[in-house]
Amino acid sequence: MEEQELELRIDWSHLDLLGHVNNLAIVGYFQAARVMLSEKVGLPVFPGMRVGPIEAATEIQFTKQLHYPGHVRVCTSVAEIKQTSFILSHRIYDDAGDLAARGREVIVCFDFVRQVKIPLPEPVRAALSGYLPSSENSSGPR
């Protein structure tokens, strides 16, 4: 499986009143990884796009607090590819390499003009398959 890794700096603005990274910042880290992967597989995100990815669901489990200053490493893979959607699996690690959060996102291929979901284009489906676990990836690891 090819896994995407993205390192991000924890910003002071990510902190909540208790001094740790706010839960919404974790969603932002997922978003940064999602946009990066979408661009890699041919579903770029840009203003005015006609067809592109739209988030349908998010699930997060928090396992450790994150603090400023520091960095996070977001590891992203594709858990499943369906007809009109795919599921991303994310893990967020702190500077010590400890798991701080994990989650999944359902991403739908969407026609923003007609306001309907549409089948994933075959080139996108093929590119996404490179991020599946090796046992599910017929072409093997990249």
Disulfide bonds with the S-S distance in Angstrom:
none
